[in-house]
Amino acid sequence: MEENLTWIIDRDWNICKDEEAYSRNRDFVHSLGLKCDYVGWCDYNLGDSNLDNILAKMKQYKENNSVEVQGLRGIYRRAFSLGESDWYILDLKWINASYQESDKEIVAYKIPKNCNYIYEYDDYTMATVSNEFRKACIEEQFSGIKFEWFRDVGKYKSEQYFKVYFSDKTPYFYSCNNLSINSVNDRASLNKLGGSLPKLSSVFYKLEINIPIVIKRTDLPSTDFSYYKYHKPDYVEEGFLIRKRVAEALLQKRIISKSDLKMISLVTEVPEEYQEYASEELLKVSEEEIHNSQTCYEEFMKTPRSDRKISEKEVLKALRKQKKEEKEYFNKPLSRRYCEDLIGTIYEIMIPYYKISDGAAISNEYTLLAYKESVMQTKEFVELMKYEEGLEPIQGIAIAKCADGDVVILNEEKQVFRVSHEDWQIIESWDNVETFLFQAF
């Protein structure tokens, strides 16, 4: 079992104003030997052997600064290591880019390359998948899923995408994520869930809970796909469920990544602290609609379209604009001497960007590494790859890191890859640095 805590100090804004509060939050986090973002949010692995000492310092800090500190607030997450199971949850991708024109139309070229399963925001469907995903399901004759072409109104050539419709839902799921530290009763219930929660409940005054749901084995359908969904103002929970044989086939074809599979706790008896939730119905699609969709798709594919080229000038303009608007997330430019030393190396292609900022947090997902950070990250990456038996080494330099720990690599052919930090598989790729950076913005 893995436990993680994302936390921050809540202060009285009437006493401590924004910038001052952010600075004090950062100072306290750094005093613990931890890292945080600009306002003071910190991600902490609760498996740390120093946990008791950290919590004691948090509690003492709150007591010593009780006039301005309201308390500690956080989000607790629990996960289980991936093991053998009859069913898994496929973790769908969130796309920052605005690619959807309507509930029937998209601009497909705006979707990052090799993004095969995307979370849908509407109340009627749950996912959009690539044509590669769809073809694999049809070839393997998987049951319980249908596909409707998502009409592409973009003018450039791109992978095509399809809305997913399920034949069967999982009627009920059971969750304890409605619990939070707001009352004595909630604290008592949280303590029964074990792990680090009893320790946290004595220190935090607000704590959201994110623990994997459980499903009764008898509630799962005989088909290969299913879902559960519950959307209410006070609680949201949903999952894209795939049977073991689906996971194995899509992993073998490299359509899904192992890091995007999550364990489901399948039970015969529901634990005491878990509450029952009834899944909501998603939209159904008729065979006529599927047939019409396929006809339109086939006609569309007969019309040739050109590739989209993103210029370096276009990316540099966007980078300068973002630096002007969010300068606190950007560093100083790399010095001229360092830039001159990079000429003739694989780093030469990065010089125009380093001249604007030597490293930057360019989105919630991606951080462009400073030159020296890139050198260190590349060495670490190369060393770790040596221990991965059976994998072909990925050659190149680390130019960016992702929020979840994945690494972005630039190779000698000037292609860019996102490499999973869990299984070292390439899970996303871009034709060049310009395309990567433009989509990262």
Secondary structure, DSSP 4 states (H G I P E B T S, - for coil): -EEEEEEEEEE-TTTS-HHHHHHHHHHHHHHTT----TT--EEEETT-TTHHHHHHHHHHHHHHTTTTEEEEEEEEEEE------SEEEE-PBP--S--BSSSSEE-GGGSPTT--EEE--SSS--EEEEHHHHHHHHHTT--SEEEEE-EE--SB----EEEEEES----EEEE-TT-BSSSHHHHHHHHHT-TTHHHHHTT-SEEEEE---EEEGGGS-SSSEEEEEEEETTEEEEEEEEEHHHHHHHHHTTSS-GGGEEE-EEESS--TT-EEEEPPPPPP--HHHHHHHHHHHHHHHTS--BPP---HHHHHHHHHHHHHH-GGGB-PPPPHHHHHHHTTSGGGGGHHHHTT-SSEE-SSSEEEPPHHHHHHHHHHHHHHHTT-TTS----SEEEEEETTS-EEEE-TTS-EEEE-TTT--EEEEESSHHHHHHHH-
